[in-house]
Amino acid sequence: MPIPHIIIIGYGSDLHGDDAAGRVAAERLAALELPDVQVLSVHQLMPEHAALLAQARTAIFIDADASGCPIMRVTHLAPDATRSAVWHIASPEGLLSLTAAAYGHLPNSWLIHIPILRCDLGAPLSPQAEAGVAEAVDIVRRLIASDK
């Protein structure tokens, strides 16, 4: 398989209701089989993901947002060395810092925040999170189209 130009990483816990929103969005994007796109659905970001990011032109992260902000947010990311990517759980910014430091490459990166309501063990996605997943998929498709 040729190196993809775009890496999409949806992350969160698929055991805790709406926290799975990023993973669900990634899985729906993977089903679209978009050309030159690699999609990962993971429980959490790991330092090992830096090697994949080093090969990408663009990286799109998708995560649930329990901050209480009711709107979908799309943030352009920059590396942040103060957020460590070497611990068990990494932030996108910390992972980008690791990628830049270890591989000398930094993909153009975005974080899509899906607003969520609940993270109850074993609960399905709420209607709000489902709507956010659909909107996130649309946003990613627009980002990909503008990346060409």
Residue frames as qw, qx, qy, qz and C-alpha x, y, z in Angstrom:
[[0.000, 0.890, 0.457, 0.000, 0.00, 0.00, 0.00],
 [0.385, 0.519, -0.059, 0.761, 1.44, 3.42, -0.88],
 [0.250, -0.236, -0.495, 0.798, 2.01, 5.88, 1.92],
 [0.023, 0.797, 0.591, 0.117, -1.24, 7.79, 2.51],
 [0.220, 0.455, -0.018, 0.863, -1.22, 11.52, 2.26],
 [0.437, -0.501, 0.092, -0.741, -3.86, 11.88, 4.97],
 [0.341, -0.087, -0.880, 0.318, -4.02, 10.13, 8.34],
 [0.515, -0.506, -0.103, -0.684, -7.27, 10.23, 10.30],
 [0.333, -0.002, -0.849, 0.410, -7.21, 9.12, 13.93],
 [0.564, -0.531, -0.171, -0.609, -10.47, 8.84, 15.83],
 [0.393, 0.113, -0.795, 0.449, -9.96, 8.03, 19.47],
 [0.499, -0.363, 0.242, -0.749, -11.88, 7.45, 22.70],
 [0.235, -0.097, 0.927, -0.277, -13.37, 4.68, 24.78],
 [0.466, -0.101, -0.628, -0.615, -15.91, 2.52, 23.03],
 [0.380, -0.298, -0.843, 0.235, -17.01, 1.32, 26.47],
 [0.137, -0.442, -0.464, 0.756, -18.21, 4.70, 27.73],
 [0.286, 0.778, 0.500, -0.250, -21.15, 5.94, 25.69],
 [0.362, 0.929, 0.068, -0.037, -20.49, 9.21, 23.91],
 [0.359, -0.729, 0.488, 0.319, -16.73, 8.98, 24.52],
 [0.649, 0.075, 0.683, 0.327, -16.71, 6.62, 21.51],
 [0.438, 0.826, 0.206, -0.289, -17.80, 9.41, 19.14],
 [0.062, 0.768, -0.526, -0.360, -14.30, 9.92, 17.68],
 [0.326, -0.181, 0.911, 0.175, -13.89, 6.20, 17.03],
 [0.520, 0.526, 0.656, -0.150, -17.34, 5.89, 15.49],
 [0.346, 0.862, -0.078, -0.362, -16.62, 8.81, 13.15],
 [0.075, -0.590, 0.743, 0.308, -13.32, 7.19, 12.14],
 [0.440, 0.084, 0.893, 0.044, -15.01, 3.86, 11.46],
 [0.511, 0.716, 0.413, -0.234, -17.61, 5.54, 9.26],
 [0.214, 0.842, -0.358, -0.342, -14.84, 7.32, 7.35],
 [0.285, -0.362, 0.863, 0.210, -12.91, 4.06, 6.95],
 [0.563, 0.370, 0.733, -0.094, -16.00, 2.47, 5.40],
 [0.433, 0.832, 0.047, -0.344, -15.90, 5.15, 2.67],
 [0.814, 0.006, 0.360, 0.455, -12.51, 3.81, 1.50],
 [0.199, 0.963, -0.040, -0.176, -11.27, 7.26, 0.53],
 [0.824, 0.402, -0.106, 0.385, -8.18, 7.24, -1.73],
 [0.434, 0.465, -0.354, 0.686, -4.81, 8.17, -0.17],
 [0.450, -0.588, 0.226, -0.633, -6.39, 8.15, 3.30],
 [0.496, -0.021, -0.833, 0.246, -5.51, 5.88, 6.21],
 [0.520, -0.572, -0.017, -0.634, -8.01, 5.77, 9.06],
 [0.367, 0.054, -0.833, 0.411, -7.33, 4.55, 12.58],
 [0.604, -0.600, -0.159, -0.501, -9.90, 3.99, 15.32],
 [0.532, 0.165, -0.672, 0.487, -8.01, 3.71, 18.61],
 [0.529, -0.660, -0.507, 0.165, -8.70, 3.75, 22.32],
 [0.305, -0.890, 0.030, 0.337, -6.01, 6.37, 22.91],
 [0.483, 0.820, -0.289, 0.104, -3.20, 8.15, 21.16],
 [0.880, -0.359, 0.150, 0.272, 0.15, 6.43, 21.56],
 [0.195, -0.746, 0.433, 0.466, 3.76, 7.47, 20.86],
 [0.526, 0.017, 0.769, 0.363, 3.86, 4.74, 18.20],
 [0.432, 0.772, 0.466, -0.025, 1.46, 6.82, 16.09],
 [0.092, -0.831, 0.237, 0.494, 4.25, 9.36, 15.50],
 [0.380, -0.194, 0.749, 0.508, 5.78, 7.11, 12.82],
 [0.329, 0.581, 0.714, 0.210, 2.54, 7.21, 10.84],
 [0.045, 0.940, 0.208, -0.265, 2.17, 10.96, 11.27],
 [0.315, -0.611, 0.438, 0.579, 5.72, 11.42, 9.98],
 [0.334, 0.083, 0.784, 0.516, 4.61, 9.94, 6.65],
 [0.183, 0.733, 0.655, 0.020, 1.51, 12.10, 6.22],
 [0.181, 0.379, 0.168, 0.892, 0.94, 15.47, 4.62],
 [0.426, -0.427, 0.005, -0.798, -2.22, 16.01, 6.69],
 [0.246, -0.138, -0.905, 0.319, -3.42, 14.56, 9.99],
 [0.470, -0.420, -0.157, -0.760, -6.97, 14.80, 11.29],
 [0.123, -0.037, -0.874, 0.468, -7.76, 13.83, 14.87],
 [0.505, -0.428, -0.362, -0.657, -11.35, 13.26, 16.00],
 [0.260, -0.052, -0.802, 0.535, -12.30, 13.16, 19.68],
 [0.332, -0.724, -0.591, -0.123, -15.27, 13.53, 21.99],
 [0.141, 0.367, -0.244, 0.886, -15.52, 16.84, 23.85],
 [0.447, -0.578, -0.675, 0.100, -17.04, 16.72, 27.32],
 [0.272, 0.030, -0.233, 0.933, -16.21, 20.37, 28.09],
 [0.118, 0.629, 0.593, -0.489, -19.85, 21.42, 27.89],
 [0.127, 0.412, -0.327, -0.841, -19.34, 23.42, 24.69],
 [0.665, 0.359, 0.572, -0.318, -22.46, 22.54, 22.66],
 [0.606, 0.734, -0.120, -0.282, -20.99, 23.24, 19.21],
 [0.918, 0.161, 0.125, 0.341, -18.64, 21.29, 16.98],
 [0.118, -0.912, 0.288, 0.266, -15.17, 22.82, 17.03],
 [0.874, 0.354, 0.024, 0.332, -12.40, 22.37, 14.49],
 [0.353, -0.877, 0.235, 0.225, -8.97, 23.43, 15.70],
 [0.679, 0.619, -0.334, 0.210, -5.81, 23.80, 13.62],
 [0.826, -0.540, 0.019, 0.162, -3.07, 22.18, 15.70],
 [0.327, 0.768, -0.488, 0.256, 0.54, 23.02, 16.38],
 [0.732, -0.036, -0.602, 0.317, 3.00, 20.92, 18.36],
 [0.406, -0.792, 0.156, -0.429, 3.19, 21.56, 22.08],
 [0.531, 0.321, -0.709, 0.337, 6.28, 20.25, 23.81],
 [0.262, -0.317, 0.575, -0.707, 4.67, 20.82, 27.22],
 [0.863, -0.004, 0.174, -0.475, 2.14, 18.06, 26.48],
 [0.239, -0.456, 0.848, 0.125, 4.09, 14.85, 26.67],
 [0.801, 0.252, -0.323, -0.437, 3.56, 12.10, 24.13],
 [0.399, 0.340, -0.838, 0.149, 5.67, 9.59, 26.02],
 [0.384, -0.111, 0.694, -0.599, 3.18, 8.84, 28.76],
 [0.311, 0.233, 0.921, -0.025, 0.40, 6.28, 28.51],
 [0.305, 0.786, 0.537, -0.030, -2.09, 8.83, 27.15],
 [0.372, -0.107, 0.233, 0.892, -0.98, 11.44, 24.63],
 [0.303, 0.742, 0.256, -0.541, -2.56, 14.61, 23.34],
 [0.703, 0.633, 0.240, 0.219, -2.57, 15.37, 19.61],
 [0.109, 0.957, -0.234, 0.132, -0.26, 18.34, 20.27],
 [0.543, -0.608, 0.577, 0.039, 2.18, 16.19, 22.26],
 [0.825, 0.174, 0.509, 0.173, 2.11, 13.55, 19.55],
 [0.516, 0.833, 0.060, 0.191, 2.88, 16.21, 16.94],
 [0.192, -0.884, 0.425, -0.043, 5.82, 17.42, 19.06],
 [0.721, -0.289, 0.618, 0.119, 7.16, 13.89, 19.22],
 [0.761, 0.516, 0.354, 0.167, 6.69, 13.49, 15.45],
 [0.288, 0.936, -0.140, 0.146, 8.59, 16.69, 14.73],
 [0.365, -0.762, 0.534, -0.034, 11.38, 15.85, 17.17],
 [0.732, -0.178, 0.652, 0.088, 11.82, 12.22, 16.14],
 [0.663, 0.379, 0.577, 0.290, 11.19, 12.46, 12.41],
 [0.211, -0.311, 0.218, 0.901, 11.73, 16.11, 11.48],
 [0.116, -0.289, -0.645, -0.697, 8.32, 16.30, 9.85],
 [0.195, 0.303, 0.581, -0.730, 5.07, 17.93, 10.90],
 [0.097, 0.440, 0.773, 0.447, 1.84, 17.23, 9.01],
 [0.279, -0.264, -0.064, -0.921, -0.78, 19.95, 8.63],
 [0.241, -0.205, -0.919, 0.236, -3.03, 18.91, 11.52],
 [0.432, -0.366, -0.142, -0.812, -6.59, 19.41, 12.70],
 [0.025, -0.128, -0.902, 0.411, -8.61, 18.33, 15.73],
 [0.439, -0.363, -0.436, -0.697, -12.36, 17.90, 15.45],
 [0.094, -0.028, 0.745, -0.660, -14.11, 18.12, 18.83],
 [0.398, -0.371, -0.695, -0.469, -17.48, 16.33, 18.91],
 [0.339, -0.357, 0.388, -0.779, -19.69, 17.69, 21.73],
 [0.490, -0.155, -0.857, -0.050, -20.98, 14.92, 23.98],
 [0.541, -0.575, -0.035, -0.613, -23.40, 14.52, 26.87],
 [0.795, -0.456, 0.304, -0.259, -22.64, 11.32, 28.74],
 [0.375, 0.517, -0.769, 0.021, -19.95, 8.73, 29.19],
 [0.765, -0.289, 0.396, -0.417, -21.88, 6.05, 31.06],
 [0.221, -0.314, 0.913, 0.135, -20.37, 2.57, 30.99],
 [0.288, 0.214, 0.924, 0.132, -22.00, 0.50, 28.26],
 [0.352, 0.681, 0.357, -0.533, -24.34, 3.26, 27.06],
 [0.587, 0.489, 0.466, 0.447, -24.94, 3.79, 23.33],
 [0.236, 0.091, 0.104, 0.962, -24.18, 7.11, 21.67],
 [0.167, 0.593, 0.480, -0.625, -26.65, 9.85, 22.58],
 [0.490, 0.745, 0.431, 0.135, -28.62, 11.49, 19.75],
 [0.007, -0.969, 0.168, 0.179, -26.40, 14.58, 20.18],
 [0.434, -0.516, 0.658, 0.335, -23.22, 12.50, 19.78],
 [0.619, 0.339, 0.672, 0.225, -24.71, 10.68, 16.75],
 [0.337, 0.920, 0.200, 0.014, -25.44, 14.04, 15.12],
 [0.211, -0.866, 0.391, 0.228, -21.90, 15.15, 15.98],
 [0.621, -0.157, 0.697, 0.324, -20.44, 12.03, 14.37],
 [0.551, 0.631, 0.506, 0.205, -22.34, 12.74, 11.15],
 [0.112, 0.992, -0.029, -0.047, -21.18, 16.36, 11.19],
 [0.444, -0.659, 0.534, 0.290, -17.58, 15.31, 11.88],
 [0.668, 0.169, 0.645, 0.331, -17.65, 12.97, 8.87],
 [0.396, 0.853, 0.303, 0.156, -18.86, 15.86, 6.69],
 [0.161, -0.945, 0.246, 0.145, -16.17, 18.17, 8.07],
 [0.594, -0.375, 0.623, 0.346, -13.45, 15.60, 7.39],
 [0.626, 0.462, 0.551, 0.302, -14.68, 15.11, 3.84],
 [0.210, 0.971, 0.086, 0.078, -14.49, 18.91, 3.29],
 [0.383, -0.790, 0.423, 0.223, -10.99, 19.04, 4.82],
 [0.679, -0.049, 0.642, 0.351, -9.87, 16.24, 2.52],
 [0.511, 0.718, 0.412, 0.229, -11.37, 17.96, -0.52],
 [0.034, 0.995, -0.095, 0.015, -9.58, 21.22, 0.34],
 [0.606, -0.582, 0.476, 0.261, -6.30, 19.33, 0.89],
 [0.783, 0.294, 0.453, 0.308, -5.98, 18.29, -2.75]]
